[in-house]
């Protein structure tokens, strides 16, 4: 993160912006979302639409997936 802070300082010398907590919170948020998507894609009914860049699944399968996760308190 130090190199990133140096780059930010070189582009915006008078702002004093830091990577923490701003970028750290973005990384944490992305990691949580990526983890969920990885779990979904490990199930055969879930797929990836490369053209639309989104998950593809039938509504009934998704609803069941959500209900099981809520009951198990995984999320």
C-alpha positions as CSV (number, residue, x, y, z in Angstrom):
1,X,0.0,0.0,0.0
2,X,2.9,2.4,0.5
3,X,3.6,2.5,-3.2
4,X,0.0,3.3,-3.8
5,X,0.1,6.1,-1.3
6,X,3.2,7.5,-3.0
7,X,1.4,7.4,-6.3
8,X,-1.6,9.2,-4.9
9,X,0.7,11.8,-3.3
10,X,2.5,12.4,-6.6
11,X,-0.8,12.9,-8.5
12,X,-2.6,14.8,-5.7
13,X,0.2,16.4,-3.6
14,X,-2.0,18.7,-1.5
15,X,-4.7,16.2,-0.4
16,X,-2.9,13.9,2.1
17,X,-5.1,11.0,1.1
18,X,-4.2,7.6,2.7
19,X,-5.0,4.1,1.5
20,X,-6.3,3.2,4.9
21,X,-9.2,2.9,5.5
22,X,-10.6,3.8,2.0
23,X,-8.8,1.2,-0.2
24,X,-8.7,-1.4,2.5
25,X,-12.5,-1.2,2.9
26,X,-12.9,-1.6,-0.9
27,X,-10.6,-4.7,-0.9
28,X,-12.6,-6.2,2.0
29,X,-15.9,-5.5,0.3
30,X,-14.7,-7.0,-3.0
31,X,-13.2,-10.1,-1.2
32,X,-16.6,-10.8,0.4
33,X,-18.5,-10.5,-2.8
34,X,-15.9,-12.6,-4.8
35,X,-16.1,-15.3,-2.1
36,X,-19.8,-15.6,-2.5
37,X,-19.6,-15.8,-6.3
38,X,-16.9,-18.4,-6.1
39,X,-19.2,-20.6,-3.9
40,X,-22.1,-20.1,-6.3
41,X,-20.0,-21.1,-9.3
42,X,-18.9,-24.2,-7.6
43,X,-22.5,-25.5,-7.8
44,X,-23.3,-27.0,-11.2
45,X,-26.6,-25.2,-11.6
46,X,-24.9,-21.8,-11.5
47,X,-23.1,-20.6,-14.6
48,X,-21.3,-17.5,-15.9
49,X,-22.5,-15.4,-18.8
50,X,-19.3,-14.0,-20.3
51,X,-21.1,-11.6,-22.6
52,X,-23.3,-10.1,-19.9
53,X,-20.6,-10.6,-17.2
54,X,-23.0,-12.0,-14.7
55,X,-24.1,-15.1,-12.9
56,X,-26.8,-17.2,-14.6
57,X,-29.2,-19.5,-12.6
58,X,-32.8,-20.3,-12.6
59,X,-34.8,-18.4,-10.0
60,X,-36.0,-21.6,-8.2
61,X,-32.4,-22.7,-7.7
62,X,-31.3,-19.3,-6.5
63,X,-34.2,-19.1,-4.1
64,X,-33.3,-22.5,-2.6
65,X,-29.6,-21.5,-2.4
66,X,-30.5,-18.3,-0.5
67,X,-32.9,-20.2,1.9
68,X,-30.3,-22.8,2.7
69,X,-27.7,-20.2,3.4
70,X,-30.1,-18.2,5.6
71,X,-31.1,-21.3,7.6
72,X,-27.4,-22.2,8.1
73,X,-26.4,-18.6,8.9
74,X,-23.4,-18.9,6.5
75,X,-23.8,-15.3,5.5
